[in-house]
Amino acid sequence: MTSNKIIISSLTFFCLLFFGCPKEPQLKDLESFIRFKMERDNIPGLALLIIKNKNIVYEEGFGWADINKQVRMRTVSTFCVSSIAKSFTAIAVMQLHQKGKIEIDSSINKYLPFEVIHPLYQGEEITIKQLLTHTSSISNGPSLWRNFSDGDPKTPLEEWAQGYFISGGRFYHKEGNFERWKPGEGFLYSNGGYGLLAYLVQVVTGHPFNEYCKQNIFEPLEMSNTSFLVSEIDTNTMAAMYGFGDFIDLEKDIARKNVNVDSAIYQSKPFQLMNYSSPELGAGGLYSSASELANFLHFLINEDKFFSDSILRRDVLHQMLNPNVKNDLLPPWFMDLGMGFYSMKLDNGEPVWGHTGANPGSSTYLFFNPEIKIGAIVIANRFVDIRDLITWVFAEAFNELNDIPLKKLKKSWEQYSNKINGNDRNRRIVTIQVTPTALPPNSSVYVNGNHRFLGSWISKGIPLIKKNDGSWSKRFHFFDSTKIEFKVTRGSWYMQAVDNKGTDLVPYSLLVLNDTTLTISIENWKDIYSKEK
């Protein structure tokens, strides 16, 4: 097969020679926020890739892939992309469903060489669809927490599955491996369940799970440097993953040899982790890069054959990318949950579908919106909350890349556009000025709110600047008629502003119609009030 990269390069040359190509989008505000976030949240390296329709329109690396070797992060930098693996596992399962080799509404026990029995509901079947939608009542037992290996898994998938689900097995835990509710009647994000799905693929096909994915997903999508086995990754592309003491005991288990973890944590320095894996393939442990994941994202956005190879029929993919779980069962950060994918809500109320991933040394996401056909991949080489980058990326990308008339889109997309009906939108200056009655030494003041400029309710929020008079302030620019809500903190919700009785303050709120200064006095802080009591 002709390489996709060669095809893309030829098209680019043809475009430049005869027509001229569209310029790369100017995303200066986004790039500034990424650099700010990386400094604030101690992120060594981050890669961002954006797709519009069928084209990669933006790709950039920030910071370091390897600090010690002074290797810059690039979109080809490869490391563990964590739970994005679950989307590939679900694709593999649905390929078997499409071929008639399994039925997703059937019991998992119909296809396994042993029975999976919920100890509290022994007569209840656990279906494949329940596993795909995290409603099986299979939990994340204690053996999943610290069962990592340097390099490829030391425990085979079959041995893990039998040890986890057969009573008396090496990894079996009656209370820890199962929830208290009946299968199908609750929701719990289940790594154990997706490990079982990987084993299902292996049993039904007669091929090792990674080999099946390689032949039926990775190779057709020309993802030649993507694998569940570390040993198959090109070492020249491998980025380092870093710990910061987020999971101290676990990070000590998987730290590189000769790394003094306690000393690094004391000095607030990153320390390098091994290229680890765990036996429950399918739940995580996939190694890839933003550049390789772009091929998968292309397939999802365009719902067609990726050049010449078909991965999944459109109707089957639609089953996966539509709600399959009642919303009242889902945690608030999920908008809807499909099979192997879920949607999260942008701050304009619109969904993006895909998956996130997080593990020691890794934070990732892959999302797209089917209406505007924009998708994005972010991978960072430390564990950190990157959800604020979801709205940031899609808002800025929409403003630069949208080629669909606004009147043909939902009105909510106007929120991200600089122009409406061909006219520039007015920007208003909102100055937030905070004066604390008391402030502990070496403290800073932050705001955190509903808009991406205000922090999206994620992490520490946005720092204000200290003034000579003891107040803290910052100027923000919002479009006319933007509604903002925010709280004042010292960098965490445990240190948010409270009244003189220790009660949490309701968010400050403003409908932006004019240039405005909000003057706020802070009586006390939650942590200080608690100590005083």
NUPA-444683 format. One line per 10 residues: number of its first residue (from 1); their letters; for each residue x, y, z of N, C-alpha, C. Coordinates in steps of 0.05 Angstrom, whole numbers. Example, Ala and Ser with C-alpha at 12.3 -4.5 7.8 and 13.67 -1.06 7.14 Angstrom:
REM residues 2
1	as	264/-114/156/246/-90/156/264/-66/156 | 257/-45/142/273/-21/143/258/1/157
//
This chain:
REM residues 533
1	mtsnkiiiss	17/-24/0/0/0/0/18/25/0 | 10/45/-15/25/70/-15/22/84/12 | 44/95/21/44/108/47/26/132/47 | 10/135/68/-7/159/71/10/184/72 | 33/182/86/50/205/88/59/215/61 | 65/196/43/74/203/16/51/217/1 | 27/205/4/3/217/-9/-1/245/1 | 0/249/27/-5/276/38/16/295/28 | 41/286/28/63/304/19/59/312/-10 | 50/293/-27/46/299/-56/23/319/-59
11	ltffcllffg	2/315/-44/-21/334/-45/-13/361/-37 | 4/362/-16/13/388/-6/29/403/-28 | 47/388/-41/63/400/-62/46/409/-85 | 26/393/-93/8/400/-115/-8/426/-107 | -17/427/-82/-32/450/-73/-15/475/-74 | 9/473/-64/27/496/-64/34/506/-92 | 38/486/-110/47/493/-137/25/507/-153 | 0/498/-150/-21/507/-168/-41/526/-155 | -46/523/-129/-67/538/-116/-58/555/-93 | -37/546/-79/-30/558/-53/-47/545/-32
21	cpkepqlkdl	-36/539/-9/-50/525/13/-58/545/34 | -79/538/49/-87/555/71/-65/557/92 | -62/580/103/-41/584/124/-48/569/149 | -27/561/163/-32/548/189/-46/568/207 | -66/558/222/-81/577/239/-64/591/259 | -70/616/264/-56/632/284/-70/628/311 | -58/612/328/-70/606/354/-52/616/376 | -46/642/374/-27/654/394/-38/654/422 | -64/660/425/-76/660/452/-75/632/464 | -81/612/448/-80/584/457/-51/576/464
31	esfirfkmer	-33/583/447/-5/576/453/5/590/478 | -4/614/483/4/629/507/-8/615/532 | -33/606/530/-45/592/552/-31/566/558 | -24/551/536/-10/526/540/16/530/555 | 32/550/547/57/556/560/52/564/589 | 32/580/594/25/588/621/18/563/638 | 1/546/627/-8/522/641/15/503/647 | 33/500/628/56/482/632/73/492/655 | 77/519/657/93/530/679/78/527/705 | 52/534/705/36/533/729/34/504/740
41	dnipglalli	29/485/722/24/458/730/48/439/728 | 72/450/723/96/434/722/94/412/702 | 87/418/677/85/398/656/111/399/640 | 126/378/639/151/379/624/147/382/594 | 129/367/582/125/368/554/96/363/546 | 88/374/524/60/371/514/60/373/484 | 44/357/471/40/358/442/11/363/436 | 6/380/416/-22/386/407/-24/382/377 | -45/369/369/-50/365/340/-80/370/335 | -86/385/314/-114/392/308/-120/384/279
51	iknknivyee	-143/371/275/-153/363/249/-178/378/242 | -180/388/218/-205/399/207/-212/384/182 | -236/372/182/-245/355/160/-224/332/157 | -210/332/135/-192/309/129/-163/318/131 | -157/341/142/-130/352/142/-120/357/170 | -94/351/174/-80/361/198/-74/391/192 | -85/408/208/-82/437/203/-63/450/224 | -57/436/245/-39/447/265/-27/425/281 | -1/426/284/13/407/302/38/421/313 | 41/418/339/62/432/353/69/417/379
61	gfgwadinkq	95/417/385/105/406/410/114/429/428 | 110/426/454/117/446/473/134/433/495 | 156/446/503/171/435/525/188/411/517 | 192/393/537/212/372/534/199/344/533 | 209/329/513/203/300/513/222/286/532 | 246/296/535/265/284/554/282/307/565 | 279/313/590/293/336/603/323/331/603 | 331/307/613/360/302/616/374/303/589 | 362/292/568/375/291/542/370/316/526 | 353/335/537/347/360/523/334/354/496
71	vrmrtvstfc	316/335/495/301/329/470/274/343/472 | 268/359/452/243/374/451/219/355/446 | 196/362/457/171/348/451/162/354/423 | 154/333/409/143/335/382/117/319/380 | 103/322/359/78/307/356/84/277/349 | 109/271/342/116/243/338/128/230/363 | 131/246/385/141/235/410/121/215/421 | 131/192/429/115/169/436/117/162/466 | 94/159/479/94/148/506/66/137/512 | 61/129/536/36/116/543/13/136/541
81	vssiaksfta	-7/130/525/-30/148/522/-54/138/540 | -48/119/558/-67/111/579/-94/102/568 | -115/113/579/-142/101/574/-153/107/546 | -139/123/530/-147/124/502/-148/96/490 | -132/78/502/-132/50/494/-160/38/494 | -177/47/511/-204/35/513/-220/38/488 | -215/60/473/-229/64/448/-221/43/428 | -195/36/427/-186/16/409/-196/-12/416 | -197/-17/443/-208/-42/452/-237/-45/443 | -253/-23/447/-281/-24/439/-284/-28/408
91	iavmqlhqkg	-266/-15/393/-267/-19/364/-262/-49/357 | -243/-61/370/-237/-89/366/-261/-107/372 | -274/-101/394/-298/-116/402/-320/-113/382 | -325/-88/373/-346/-83/354/-340/-94/326 | -315/-97/319/-308/-110/294/-317/-139/295 | -313/-152/318/-323/-180/321/-353/-182/320 | -366/-162/332/-395/-160/331/-405/-156/303 | -391/-139/288/-399/-134/260/-396/-159/243 | -376/-175/249/-371/-200/234/-389/-223/243 | -405/-218/263/-423/-239/273/-409/-260/291
101	kieidssink	-385/-254/300/-371/-273/317/-379/-271/346 | -390/-248/354/-401/-245/381/-426/-228/379 | -443/-228/399/-466/-211/402/-463/-195/427 | -463/-169/425/-456/-153/449/-477/-154/471 | -502/-162/464/-522/-165/485/-522/-192/498 | -503/-209/490/-501/-236/502/-483/-235/526 | -486/-256/542/-469/-258/566/-440/-262/558 | -421/-250/572/-393/-254/567/-385/-283/570 | -400/-297/588/-393/-325/593/-398/-344/569 | -413/-334/550/-419/-350/526/-393/-355/510
111	ylpfevihpl	-373/-337/514/-349/-338/497/-324/-345/511 | -324/-346/538/-300/-350/554/-297/-379/562 | -272/-388/567/-267/-415/576/-273/-419/606 | -280/-398/620/-288/-399/648/-311/-379/652 | -325/-381/674/-348/-364/679/-340/-340/697 | -350/-317/690/-347/-293/707/-373/-291/723 | -371/-294/749/-395/-294/766/-392/-272/787 | -412/-254/788/-413/-234/809/-420/-247/835 | -404/-245/856/-409/-260/880/-435/-252/894 | -445/-228/890/-470/-219/903/-494/-224/885
121	yqgeeitikq	-490/-229/859/-513/-233/840/-505/-256/822 | -503/-279/833/-493/-302/819/-511/-311/796 | -536/-304/797/-554/-312/775/-556/-291/753 | -543/-268/756/-545/-247/737/-523/-249/716 | -531/-246/691/-511/-246/669/-497/-219/667 | -472/-220/660/-457/-196/653/-453/-196/623 | -464/-176/610/-463/-176/580/-438/-161/570 | -432/-166/545/-410/-151/532/-416/-121/531 | -441/-114/525/-448/-86/524/-445/-73/551 | -451/-87/573/-447/-75/599/-417/-70/604
131	llthtssisn	-400/-88/594/-372/-83/597/-363/-59/581 | -374/-56/557/-367/-33/539/-376/-7/551 | -398/-7/566/-410/18/577/-404/22/607 | -386/6/618/-379/9/647/-403/5/666 | -421/-12/658/-445/-17/675/-446/-46/684 | -424/-60/683/-423/-89/688/-422/-96/718 | -416/-76/735/-411/-80/763/-384/-93/769 | -367/-95/749/-340/-103/754/-324/-78/762 | -309/-81/783/-296/-58/795/-266/-59/790 | -252/-39/801/-223/-37/798/-210/-47/824
141	gpslwrnfsd	-205/-73/825/-195/-86/849/-167/-77/857 | -159/-83/881/-133/-74/892/-109/-83/875 | -112/-105/861/-89/-115/846/-83/-97/822 | -102/-81/813/-97/-64/790/-80/-39/797 | -79/-33/822/-66/-8/830/-36/-9/828 | -24/-31/836/6/-32/836/15/-58/823 | 8/-61/797/15/-85/783/29/-79/757 | 47/-59/759/61/-49/735/88/-63/731 | 97/-65/706/122/-77/700/139/-57/683 | 165/-60/685/183/-44/667/183/-58/640
151	gdpktpleew	174/-44/619/172/-56/593/146/-72/589 | 147/-93/574/123/-109/568/112/-122/594 | 86/-128/594/74/-141/618/88/-167/624 | 93/-172/650/105/-197/658/84/-218/663 | 59/-210/666/38/-229/670/21/-230/644 | 19/-254/631/2/-255/607/-27/-248/612 | -40/-238/591/-68/-229/593/-86/-252/603 | -82/-276/593/-99/-298/601/-95/-304/631 | -70/-304/640/-65/-309/668/-77/-288/686 | -76/-263/677/-88/-241/693/-118/-245/694
161	aqgyfisggr	-131/-250/671/-160/-252/670/-170/-275/688 | -157/-298/687/-165/-321/704/-160/-315/733 | -137/-302/739/-131/-295/766/-149/-274/778 | -160/-257/761/-177/-234/771/-206/-243/774 | -216/-261/757/-245/-267/757/-252/-295/768 | -233/-313/772/-239/-339/783/-234/-338/813 | -254/-346/828/-252/-346/858/-227/-361/867 | -211/-349/884/-187/-362/893/-163/-356/876 | -167/-341/854/-145/-334/836/-126/-314/848 | -103/-312/836/-81/-295/846/-90/-266/850
171	fyhkegnfer	-107/-256/832/-116/-228/833/-145/-225/842 | -157/-247/851/-185/-246/858/-189/-232/885 | -209/-215/887/-216/-201/911/-247/-197/911 | -260/-213/928/-289/-214/927/-302/-186/930 | -292/-170/948/-304/-144/953/-292/-123/934 | -266/-125/928/-253/-104/912/-258/-106/882 | -262/-131/872/-265/-134/843/-293/-130/833 | -313/-127/851/-341/-124/843/-354/-102/859 | -373/-89/847/-389/-69/861/-412/-82/876 | -426/-65/891/-448/-76/907/-475/-77/892
181	wkpgegflys	-476/-63/869/-501/-62/854/-502/-83/832 | -527/-89/824/-532/-109/804/-521/-101/777 | -509/-119/762/-500/-112/735/-522/-99/718 | -515/-77/706/-534/-62/689/-549/-40/703 | -546/-38/730/-562/-19/745/-545/4/756 | -520/5/750/-503/27/759/-481/33/739 | -463/51/747/-441/58/730/-416/60/747 | -395/48/737/-368/52/749/-348/48/727 | -331/69/723/-310/68/703/-292/44/710 | -291/24/692/-279/-1/700/-255/-9/683
191	nggygllayl	-232/-7/694/-208/-18/680/-209/-48/679 | -218/-60/701/-221/-89/701/-239/-99/679 | -261/-85/674/-280/-93/653/-267/-92/626 | -251/-71/621/-238/-69/594/-215/-88/591 | -202/-96/613/-183/-117/611/-196/-143/603 | -220/-148/613/-235/-172/606/-243/-171/576 | -250/-148/566/-257/-146/538/-233/-152/520 | -210/-144/528/-186/-151/513/-182/-181/512 | -187/-193/535/-184/-223/536/-205/-236/519 | -229/-225/518/-251/-235/501/-241/-235/471
201	vqvvtghpfn	-230/-213/462/-220/-211/435/-199/-233/430 | -182/-237/449/-161/-257/446/-172/-285/444 | -192/-291/461/-204/-318/461/-220/-323/435 | -236/-304/426/-253/-307/403/-236/-310/377 | -215/-294/375/-199/-294/350/-177/-314/350 | -169/-323/374/-146/-342/375/-119/-329/371 | -119/-302/372/-94/-287/369/-89/-270/394 | -64/-265/401/-58/-247/423/-71/-220/418 | -81/-207/439/-96/-182/436/-81/-161/420 | -56/-157/427/-41/-136/413/-37/-143/384
211	eyckqnifep	-33/-169/378/-30/-177/350/-55/-173/334 | -78/-178/347/-104/-173/333/-107/-143/327 | -101/-126/347/-104/-97/342/-84/-88/321 | -61/-99/321/-40/-92/302/-50/-98/273 | -61/-122/269/-69/-130/242/-95/-117/233 | -113/-112/252/-140/-103/244/-146/-74/249 | -129/-60/264/-133/-31/269/-108/-15/263 | -86/-22/276/-62/-5/273/-51/-5/245 | -48/-29/233/-37/-30/206/-55/-18/185 | -81/-23/186/-99/-10/166/-99/21/169
221	lemsntsflv	-95/31/193/-93/60/197/-65/70/195 | -46/53/187/-18/60/184/-7/73/209 | -14/60/232/-3/68/258/20/49/264 | 42/52/250/64/32/252/80/34/277 | 77/55/292/92/58/317/73/61/341 | 52/45/340/32/43/362/29/15/370 | 30/10/397/29/-18/406/23/-18/436 | 11/-41/445/8/-47/473/34/-59/485 | 53/-64/468/79/-75/477/101/-54/474 | 114/-47/496/135/-27/495/157/-36/477
231	seidtntmaa	162/-61/476/185/-72/460/181/-67/430 | 157/-61/421/152/-56/392/154/-27/384 | 159/-9/404/160/19/398/189/27/390 | 190/44/369/216/55/361/228/72/383 | 250/63/394/262/77/417/271/106/410 | 276/111/384/284/138/376/262/159/380 | 237/149/382/214/167/385/204/169/414 | 215/152/431/204/149/458/210/174/475 | 189/185/486/191/207/505/192/196/533 | 204/212/551/204/204/579/177/212/592
241	mygfgdfidl	169/196/612/146/203/629/156/210/657 | 142/229/669/153/241/694/132/239/717 | 143/234/741/127/235/765/133/260/780 | 113/268/796/116/292/813/106/287/842 | 103/261/849/93/255/875/63/254/876 | 50/252/853/20/251/853/10/225/865 | 25/203/860/19/176/871/45/166/882 | 52/174/906/80/170/915/88/141/915 | 72/123/928/80/95/930/82/82/902 | 62/88/885/62/76/858/85/87/842
251	ekdiarknvn	90/113/844/112/125/828/139/115/838 | 141/108/863/166/95/872/170/68/859 | 147/54/856/149/27/843/159/29/814 | 151/50/800/156/51/771/177/73/764 | 190/84/784/211/104/778/235/90/766 | 250/104/749/274/94/738/294/87/760 | 311/67/755/331/59/774/349/82/780 | 359/83/804/378/104/813/365/131/816 | 338/133/815/324/158/819/317/160/849 | 325/182/862/318/186/890/291/201/890
261	vdsaiyqskp	269/186/892/242/198/890/237/218/913 | 244/211/937/239/228/960/253/255/957 | 278/254/948/294/278/944/281/296/922 | 272/283/900/260/298/878/234/312/887 | 218/297/902/193/308/912/198/331/931 | 218/328/949/225/349/968/234/375/954 | 248/371/931/257/394/916/237/403/895 | 213/391/894/193/397/874/203/394/846 | 219/373/841/230/368/815/217/343/803 | 215/342/776/204/318/763/225/296/765
271	fqlmnysspe	215/271/765/233/248/764/223/228/743 | 241/216/729/233/200/706/223/172/715 | 201/164/701/189/138/706/198/118/684 | 196/93/690/202/72/670/180/72/649 | 185/60/626/164/56/606/149/31/614 | 129/35/630/115/13/644/91/2/629 | 82/-21/638/58/-33/627/44/-48/650 | 20/-57/645/5/-74/664/-9/-96/649 | -16/-118/663/-26/-141/648/-54/-138/636 | -71/-120/647/-98/-117/637/-98/-100/611
281	lgagglyssa	-85/-111/591/-84/-98/565/-113/-92/556 | -117/-70/544/-144/-62/535/-155/-40/552 | -147/-39/577/-156/-17/595/-137/7/592 | -112/3/586/-92/24/584/-67/12/573 | -45/26/576/-19/15/568/-13/17/539 | -29/31/523/-23/35/495/-2/57/492 | 19/51/476/39/70/470/35/81/441 | 33/107/439/29/120/413/37/149/414 | 32/164/394/39/192/392/15/207/380 | 17/234/383/-5/250/371/-6/246/341
291	selanflhfl	17/243/328/17/240/299/4/214/291 | 8/193/305/-4/167/298/-34/167/306 | -41/178/329/-69/180/337/-85/196/317 | -72/214/303/-86/231/283/-99/214/262 | -87/191/254/-99/174/235/-126/162/245 | -125/155/271/-150/144/283/-171/166/285 | -163/190/292/-181/213/295/-193/219/267 | -177/218/247/-186/223/219/-209/203/213 | -205/178/220/-225/157/215/-251/164/230 | -250/173/255/-273/179/271/-288/203/260
301	inedkffsds	-273/224/252/-286/248/242/-301/244/216 | -288/229/198/-299/227/171/-316/202/166 | -316/184/185/-334/160/184/-332/146/157 | -309/144/146/-306/131/120/-281/113/120 | -275/102/97/-251/86/95/-227/105/98 | -207/95/113/-182/110/115/-165/102/91 | -165/119/71/-153/113/45/-165/87/34 | -154/63/38/-165/40/24/-175/18/43 | -171/22/69/-179/1/88/-203/9/105 | -222/-8/106/-246/-3/123/-241/-14/151
311	ilrrdvlhqm	-246/1/171/-242/-8/199/-268/-17/211 | -290/-2/206/-316/-8/218/-337/5/202 | -360/-9/198/-382/3/184/-392/28/198 | -403/46/182/-412/72/193/-434/68/214 | -453/49/209/-475/45/228/-465/34/254 | -445/17/253/-433/6/278/-419/28/293 | -404/45/279/-390/67/292/-410/86/305 | -433/90/292/-454/107/304/-464/96/330 | -466/69/331/-475/57/356/-456/64/379 | -431/65/373/-410/70/393/-410/100/401
321	lnpnvkndll	-416/117/382/-414/146/387/-441/159/393 | -459/144/405/-485/154/414/-490/145/442 | -507/160/457/-512/153/485/-522/125/488 | -510/110/507/-518/83/513/-523/79/543 | -520/100/559/-524/98/588/-541/121/597 | -559/116/616/-576/137/626/-559/159/640 | -566/184/634/-550/206/645/-549/207/675 | -571/198/688/-571/200/717/-552/181/730 | -540/162/715/-520/144/726/-492/155/723 | -488/175/707/-462/184/700/-451/206/719
331	ppwfmdlgmg	-425/207/723/-414/229/738/-416/255/723 | -414/278/736/-421/304/723/-402/311/700 | -378/301/699/-359/309/678/-365/295/651 | -383/274/652/-391/262/627/-417/275/617 | -419/281/592/-444/291/580/-461/267/571 | -449/249/556/-462/224/548/-440/203/547 | -449/177/548/-430/155/547/-439/135/526 | -421/130/507/-426/110/486/-414/84/493 | -400/71/473/-386/46/478/-357/51/469 | -339/53/489/-311/59/483/-306/89/479
341	fysmkldnge	-326/105/479/-324/134/476/-344/148/494 | -339/173/501/-359/189/515/-356/218/506 | -376/233/513/-375/262/505/-372/279/530 | -358/301/527/-355/321/548/-365/347/536 | -374/365/554/-387/390/546/-368/413/545 | -367/426/522/-353/452/520/-368/473/535 | -355/496/540/-369/516/556/-391/531/540 | -394/523/514/-417/533/499/-440/513/499 | -436/491/513/-457/471/516/-456/449/495 | -438/451/476/-437/431/454/-418/408/462
351	pvwghtganp	-423/383/451/-407/360/459/-383/357/442 | -362/345/454/-340/334/438/-338/304/446 | -336/287/426/-335/258/431/-307/247/429 | -300/228/446/-274/216/445/-268/202/471 | -243/206/481/-235/193/506/-211/209/518 | -208/207/544/-185/218/558/-168/195/568 | -145/202/578/-128/182/591/-111/195/612 | -106/181/634/-90/192/656/-78/169/672 | -52/171/676/-36/152/692/-11/166/701 | 4/154/719/29/167/726/46/173/701
361	gsstylffnp	54/198/698/70/205/675/56/210/649 | 29/211/650/14/213/625/-14/225/630 | -20/245/613/-47/257/612/-53/262/583 | -76/252/573/-82/253/545/-111/258/539 | -117/268/515/-145/267/506/-145/266/475 | -166/255/465/-172/254/436/-202/259/433 | -209/282/422/-237/290/420/-243/302/392 | -269/301/385/-277/314/360/-307/322/363 | -315/342/347/-343/348/346/-353/342/317 | -373/325/314/-382/317/288/-395/339/272
371	eikigaivia	-406/360/285/-420/381/270/-401/399/256 | -379/407/269/-360/425/257/-336/411/246 | -335/384/250/-313/367/239/-285/378/246 | -283/385/272/-257/392/283/-250/372/305 | -226/363/305/-217/344/325/-189/352/336 | -183/343/360/-158/351/372/-147/329/389 | -121/328/391/-106/309/408/-86/324/425 | -87/319/451/-67/331/469/-55/308/485 | -29/307/486/-15/287/503/7/302/519 | 8/297/545/27/309/562/41/287/579
381	nrfvdirdli	67/291/584/82/270/597/85/273/627 | 63/281/640/60/278/669/30/276/675 | 23/266/698/-4/265/707/-13/292/716 | -34/303/702/-43/330/709/-71/333/696 | -87/350/707/-114/355/696/-111/373/672 | -118/362/648/-116/378/624/-144/384/612 | -165/381/628/-192/385/618/-197/414/609 | -182/433/622/-185/461/613/-176/465/584 | -159/448/575/-149/451/547/-170/441/527 | -191/427/536/-211/418/517/-226/442/505
391	twvfaeafne	-237/459/522/-251/483/512/-232/502/499 | -209/506/511/-189/524/499/-183/517/470 | -177/492/465/-170/483/438/-193/486/419 | -217/476/427/-239/477/408/-249/505/403 | -249/522/424/-258/549/420/-240/565/401 | -214/563/405/-194/577/389/-193/565/360 | -195/538/359/-195/525/332/-219/532/316 | -243/533/329/-267/540/315/-265/568/303 | -255/587/319/-254/615/310/-235/618/286 | -214/602/285/-194/603/263/-202/586/239
401	lndiplkklk	-215/563/244/-217/543/223/-245/539/212 | -265/548/226/-292/541/217/-298/553/189 | -307/535/172/-314/544/145/-344/540/138 | -360/535/159/-389/531/156/-403/557/164 | -420/568/148/-435/592/156/-448/589/183 | -446/609/200/-457/607/227/-487/601/227 | -501/611/207/-530/607/206/-537/578/201 | -518/562/192/-523/533/188/-515/517/212 | -504/530/232/-495/516/257/-513/524/280 | -512/508/301/-526/516/325/-516/543/335
411	ksweqysnki	-535/558/346/-528/586/354/-506/587/375 | -504/565/390/-484/564/412/-455/568/401 | -450/561/376/-423/564/365/-415/593/361 | -435/611/360/-428/640/358/-410/649/380 | -412/636/403/-396/644/426/-366/644/420 | -357/628/402/-329/625/396/-320/641/371 | -338/656/359/-331/669/334/-326/699/338 | -304/709/326/-298/737/327/-317/754/311 | -331/742/292/-349/757/275/-376/744/275 | -397/760/273/-424/751/269/-437/768/247
421	ngndrnrriv	-448/755/227/-459/769/203/-438/787/190 | -413/778/191/-392/793/178/-381/816/194 | -392/821/218/-384/844/234/-367/834/258 | -346/849/264/-330/843/287/-346/846/313 | -343/827/331/-357/830/357/-341/848/375 | -356/863/392/-343/880/411/-331/864/434 | -307/872/441/-294/860/465/-295/881/488 | -302/871/511/-304/888/535/-282/881/554 | -272/901/568/-251/896/589/-265/893/616 | -260/871/629/-269/867/656/-245/865/674
431	tiqvtptalp	-243/883/693/-221/883/712/-231/871/738 | -218/850/747/-225/838/773/-204/847/793 | -213/860/814/-195/871/835/-203/860/862 | -185/845/874/-191/831/899/-174/842/921 | -186/849/944/-171/859/967/-177/840/991 | -157/823/999/-161/805/1022/-157/821/1048 | -173/814/1068/-169/825/1095/-142/815/1106 | -137/790/1101/-112/778/1110/-103/757/1089 | -77/755/1087/-66/736/1068/-41/723/1079 | -40/696/1081/-16/683/1092/9/690/1076
441	pnssvyvngn	32/689/1088/57/695/1074/61/676/1050 | 73/687/1029/80/672/1004/55/661/990 | 32/673/995/7/665/981/3/682/956 | -13/671/938/-22/686/915/-52/683/914 | -65/701/898/-94/701/895/-101/693/867 | -121/676/864/-129/666/838/-160/670/835 | -168/670/810/-196/667/803/-200/641/787 | -222/629/791/-228/604/776/-258/605/769 | -265/602/743/-292/605/736/-301/590/711 | -324/598/700/-337/583/679/-326/587/651
451	hrflgswisk	-310/608/647/-300/614/621/-271/605/619 | -262/598/595/-234/588/592/-214/609/601 | -221/635/597/-202/656/607/-201/657/637 | -220/646/650/-222/646/680/-213/619/692 | -205/600/675/-195/575/686/-212/551/683 | -238/554/674/-256/531/669/-261/514/693 | -258/525/717/-262/510/742/-242/488/746 | -219/490/732/-199/468/732/-173/478/746 | -160/460/760/-134/465/772/-134/490/790 | -113/505/789/-110/528/807/-127/552/797
461	giplikkndg	-132/553/772/-145/577/760/-125/596/750 | -133/622/749/-116/643/737/-106/661/758 | -79/665/760/-69/682/782/-74/712/776 | -80/726/797/-82/756/795/-54/768/802 | -51/793/796/-25/807/799/-27/825/823 | -7/822/841/-6/838/865/1/867/859 | -15/885/872/-10/914/869/2/926/894 | 13/950/892/26/962/914/8/968/938 | -18/971/932/-37/977/954/-47/952/968 | -36/929/962/-44/904/975/-67/889/961
471	swskrfhffd	-78/901/940/-99/888/925/-86/870/903 | -103/853/891/-94/835/870/-114/839/847 | -104/842/822/-122/847/800/-111/836/774 | -130/835/755/-123/827/727/-145/837/709 | -137/844/684/-156/852/664/-161/829/645 | -187/825/640/-196/803/621/-212/816/599 | -211/803/575/-226/813/552/-247/792/545 | -272/800/545/-294/783/538/-311/796/516 | -324/779/499/-343/789/480/-367/800/494 | -381/819/481/-406/829/491/-425/806/498
481	stkiefkvtr	-440/809/519/-462/790/527/-451/763/537 | -426/762/544/-415/738/557/-423/738/586 | -433/715/595/-439/713/624/-416/699/638 | -405/712/657/-383/699/672/-390/694/701 | -379/672/711/-382/665/739/-355/656/749 | -348/663/774/-321/655/784/-321/656/814 | -301/643/825/-295/645/854/-266/654/857 | -260/663/881/-233/672/888/-221/651/907 | -196/643/901/-182/624/917/-153/632/920 | -139/615/936/-109/618/937/-96/595/922
491	gswymqavdn	-110/583/903/-99/563/886/-110/535/889 | -130/532/907/-144/507/909/-172/512/922 | -190/493/919/-216/497/930/-216/495/961 | -196/482/972/-194/481/1001/-185/508/1011 | -175/525/994/-166/552/1002/-182/574/988 | -208/568/983/-225/588/971/-234/609/991 | -244/632/980/-253/653/998/-280/645/1011 | -283/653/1036/-308/648/1051/-315/674/1066 | -340/674/1077/-348/697/1092/-337/695/1121 | -344/714/1138/-333/714/1165/-345/691/1183
501	kgtdlvpysl	-364/676/1172/-375/653/1187/-364/627/1175 | -346/629/1155/-334/605/1143/-351/592/1122 | -372/606/1113/-389/595/1092/-378/601/1064 | -379/580/1047/-370/584/1019/-387/606/1006 | -374/623/991/-388/644/977/-399/634/951 | -423/644/944/-434/637/917/-416/650/896 | -415/638/873/-397/650/852/-405/679/845 | -385/695/841/-390/722/831/-399/719/803 | -419/736/795/-431/733/769/-434/760/755 | -431/760/729/-433/785/713/-440/778/685
511	lvlndttlti	-460/793/674/-466/793/646/-451/816/633 | -431/810/617/-413/831/607/-427/847/584 | -431/873/590/-443/891/570/-427/916/566 | -410/922/585/-393/946/584/-366/940/596 | -347/958/592/-322/956/608/-329/959/637 | -318/942/653/-327/940/681/-304/933/700 | -304/944/724/-286/936/745/-302/924/768 | -295/899/775/-308/886/797/-289/888/821 | -298/901/842/-282/905/866/-292/886/888 | -275/868/898/-283/847/916/-266/848/941
521	sienwkdiys	-279/846/964/-265/844/989/-268/816/1000 | -246/805/1009/-246/777/1020/-242/778/1050 | -262/767/1064/-261/767/1094/-244/745/1106 | -244/722/1093/-229/699/1104/-225/678/1083 | -209/658/1090/-204/636/1072/-212/609/1085 | -221/591/1070/-232/566/1081/-213/551/1099 | -188/548/1090/-169/533/1106/-161/548/1132 | -159/575/1130/-152/590/1154/-175/589/1174 | -200/592/1164/-223/592/1182/-225/564/1196 | -219/543/1182/-220/516/1194/-200/514/1216
531	kek	-176/525/1213/-155/523/1233/-163/541/1258 | -175/563/1252/-184/581/1274/-205/568/1291 | -221/551/1279/-242/537/1294/-231/513/1309
//
